[in-house]
Amino acid sequence: QDQLVESGGGLVQHGGSLRLSCAASGRTFSRLNMAWFRQAPGKEREFVASIYWSTGYTDYAEFVKGRFAIFREIANNVVYLRMNSLKPEDTAVYYCNTRAGTWAWGQGTQVTVSS
């Protein structure tokens, strides 16, 4: 069964950095548009960033442009989210999925940014 596994979250201070990882068991990301999403307490899940696996083309939500970077490791089938200059409002559970959210959602990884 296809399963997405996110990791790399944690507690970080305002202005700090983290790198999230997402891997899949059961299939590859080949030819997909993979994305990161986040969901803060009491809010809906929202798009953060995406990357076309075949071309590397990326897209970002306005609120993370210039701070976050999505990239991929093709050989190991892993998609990353590098997060710099973190703010308390970035606190959320971060998930990866296809851009359209077509796979089953994983557990996500908690990111907490202290002020």
C-alpha atoms as a printed R data frame, in Angstrom:
    type eleno elety resid chain resno      x      y       z
1   ATOM     1    CA   GLN     A     1  0.000  0.000   0.000
2   ATOM     2    CA   ASP     A     2  1.288  3.458  -0.856
3   ATOM     3    CA   GLN     A     3  2.308  5.366   2.229
4   ATOM     4    CA   LEU     A     4  3.809  8.783   2.704
5   ATOM     5    CA   VAL     A     5  6.149  9.305   5.633
6   ATOM     6    CA   GLU     A     6  7.123 12.802   6.715
7   ATOM     7    CA   SER     A     7  9.944 13.562   9.135
8   ATOM     8    CA   GLY     A     8 12.247 16.315  10.306
9   ATOM     9    CA   GLY     A     9  9.899 18.484  12.323
10  ATOM    10    CA   GLY     A    10 10.636 19.789  15.774
11  ATOM    11    CA   LEU     A    11 10.764 22.771  18.065
12  ATOM    12    CA   VAL     A    12 12.776 25.735  16.825
13  ATOM    13    CA   GLN     A    13 13.130 29.372  17.811
14  ATOM    14    CA   HIS     A    14 11.885 32.297  15.776
15  ATOM    15    CA   GLY     A    15 14.346 32.775  12.928
16  ATOM    16    CA   GLY     A    16 15.560 29.199  13.012
17  ATOM    17    CA   SER     A    17 15.659 26.574  10.290
18  ATOM    18    CA   LEU     A    18 14.465 23.043   9.714
19  ATOM    19    CA   ARG     A    19 14.563 20.571   6.872
20  ATOM    20    CA   LEU     A    20 11.609 18.269   6.367
21  ATOM    21    CA   SER     A    21 11.748 15.021   4.434
22  ATOM    22    CA   CYS     A    22  9.067 12.975   2.729
23  ATOM    23    CA   ALA     A    23  9.473  9.460   1.419
24  ATOM    24    CA   ALA     A    24  7.017  6.981   0.005
25  ATOM    25    CA   SER     A    25  6.756  3.275   0.298
26  ATOM    26    CA   GLY     A    26  5.155  1.361  -2.477
27  ATOM    27    CA   ARG     A    27  5.715  3.711  -5.391
28  ATOM    28    CA   THR     A    28  7.897  6.463  -6.735
29  ATOM    29    CA   PHE     A    29  7.267 10.158  -7.285
30  ATOM    30    CA   SER     A    30  8.259  9.872 -10.894
31  ATOM    31    CA   ARG     A    31  6.173 12.101 -13.193
32  ATOM    32    CA   LEU     A    32  4.260 13.551 -10.253
33  ATOM    33    CA   ASN     A    33  3.862 17.073  -8.958
34  ATOM    34    CA   MET     A    34  4.734 16.625  -5.294
35  ATOM    35    CA   ALA     A    35  3.855 19.185  -2.687
36  ATOM    36    CA   TRP     A    36  4.055 20.178   0.942
37  ATOM    37    CA   PHE     A    37  1.014 21.306   2.849
38  ATOM    38    CA   ARG     A    38  0.489 22.419   6.416
39  ATOM    39    CA   GLN     A    39 -2.323 22.554   8.898
40  ATOM    40    CA   ALA     A    40 -2.287 24.773  11.952
41  ATOM    41    CA   PRO     A    41 -4.597 24.160  14.914
42  ATOM    42    CA   GLY     A    42 -8.123 25.241  14.105
43  ATOM    43    CA   LYS     A    43 -7.301 25.992  10.471
44  ATOM    44    CA   GLU     A    44 -7.714 24.185   7.197
45  ATOM    45    CA   ARG     A    45 -4.832 22.485   5.490
46  ATOM    46    CA   GLU     A    46 -3.061 24.833   3.093
47  ATOM    47    CA   PHE     A    47 -0.623 24.545   0.239
48  ATOM    48    CA   VAL     A    48  3.002 25.463   0.943
49  ATOM    49    CA   ALA     A    49  5.162 24.435  -2.019
50  ATOM    50    CA   SER     A    50  5.310 22.009  -4.916
51  ATOM    51    CA   ILE     A    51  7.837 20.542  -7.325
52  ATOM    52    CA   TYR     A    52  7.413 18.756 -10.620
53  ATOM    53    CA   TRP     A    53  9.475 15.612 -10.263
54  ATOM    54    CA   SER     A    54 10.492 15.415 -13.910
55  ATOM    55    CA   THR     A    55 11.526 19.041 -14.440
56  ATOM    56    CA   GLY     A    56 12.214 20.406 -10.991
57  ATOM    57    CA   TYR     A    57  9.848 23.313 -11.581
58  ATOM    58    CA   THR     A    58  8.727 24.732  -8.241
59  ATOM    59    CA   ASP     A    59  5.843 26.786  -6.966
60  ATOM    60    CA   TYR     A    60  5.373 28.441  -3.596
61  ATOM    61    CA   ALA     A    61  2.656 30.005  -1.519
62  ATOM    62    CA   GLU     A    62  3.248 33.714  -1.131
63  ATOM    63    CA   PHE     A    63  3.755 33.480   2.610
64  ATOM    64    CA   VAL     A    64  6.838 31.245   2.238
65  ATOM    65    CA   LYS     A    65  8.506 32.745  -0.822
66  ATOM    66    CA   GLY     A    66 12.096 33.607  -0.101
67  ATOM    67    CA   ARG     A    67 12.125 31.576   3.119
68  ATOM    68    CA   PHE     A    68 11.288 27.997   2.137
69  ATOM    69    CA   ALA     A    69 12.740 25.828  -0.613
70  ATOM    70    CA   ILE     A    70 11.378 22.559  -1.952
71  ATOM    71    CA   PHE     A    71 13.774 20.162  -3.630
72  ATOM    72    CA   ARG     A    72 14.005 16.514  -4.506
73  ATOM    73    CA   GLU     A    73 16.466 13.676  -4.400
74  ATOM    74    CA   ILE     A    74 15.552 11.598  -7.395
75  ATOM    75    CA   ALA     A    75 17.790  8.610  -6.681
76  ATOM    76    CA   ASN     A    76 16.256  8.044  -3.253
77  ATOM    77    CA   ASN     A    77 12.752  9.214  -4.084
78  ATOM    78    CA   VAL     A    78 12.668 11.842  -1.350
79  ATOM    79    CA   VAL     A    79 11.176 15.310  -1.416
80  ATOM    80    CA   TYR     A    80 12.451 17.922   1.024
81  ATOM    81    CA   LEU     A    81 11.310 21.238   2.384
82  ATOM    82    CA   ARG     A    82 14.033 23.523   3.636
83  ATOM    83    CA   MET     A    83 12.553 26.147   5.936
84  ATOM    84    CA   ASN     A    84 14.539 29.211   6.925
85  ATOM    85    CA   SER     A    85 13.634 32.322   8.895
86  ATOM    86    CA   LEU     A    86 10.850 30.465  10.635
87  ATOM    87    CA   LYS     A    87  8.108 32.451  12.312
88  ATOM    88    CA   PRO     A    88  5.650 31.464  15.048
89  ATOM    89    CA   GLU     A    89  2.886 31.525  12.440
90  ATOM    90    CA   ASP     A    90  4.665 28.686  10.612
91  ATOM    91    CA   THR     A    91  3.728 26.405  13.504
92  ATOM    92    CA   ALA     A    92  1.699 23.556  12.024
93  ATOM    93    CA   VAL     A    93  1.708 19.909  11.100
94  ATOM    94    CA   TYR     A    94  3.407 19.592   7.730
95  ATOM    95    CA   TYR     A    95  2.348 16.983   5.201
96  ATOM    96    CA   CYS     A    96  3.480 15.939   1.774
97  ATOM    97    CA   ASN     A    97  1.244 14.636  -0.993
98  ATOM    98    CA   THR     A    98  0.707 15.123  -4.675
99  ATOM    99    CA   ARG     A    99 -0.305 18.681  -5.542
100 ATOM   100    CA   ALA     A   100 -3.867 17.486  -5.961
101 ATOM   101    CA   GLY     A   101 -3.793 15.542  -2.712
102 ATOM   102    CA   THR     A   102 -4.536 12.265  -4.412
103 ATOM   103    CA   TRP     A   103 -2.625  9.957  -2.091
104 ATOM   104    CA   ALA     A   104 -3.647  8.953   1.387
105 ATOM   105    CA   TRP     A   105 -2.381 11.532   3.855
106 ATOM   106    CA   GLY     A   106  0.454 10.508   6.132
107 ATOM   107    CA   GLN     A   107  0.865 11.367   9.785
108 ATOM   108    CA   GLY     A   108  2.677 14.582   9.027
109 ATOM   109    CA   THR     A   109  5.472 16.098  11.046
110 ATOM   110    CA   GLN     A   110  4.959 18.750  13.707
111 ATOM   111    CA   VAL     A   111  6.804 22.038  13.373
112 ATOM   112    CA   THR     A   112  6.641 24.372  16.352
113 ATOM   113    CA   VAL     A   113  8.251 27.807  16.225
114 ATOM   114    CA   SER     A   114  8.641 29.618  19.517
115 ATOM   115    CA   SER     A   115  8.604 33.382  19.744
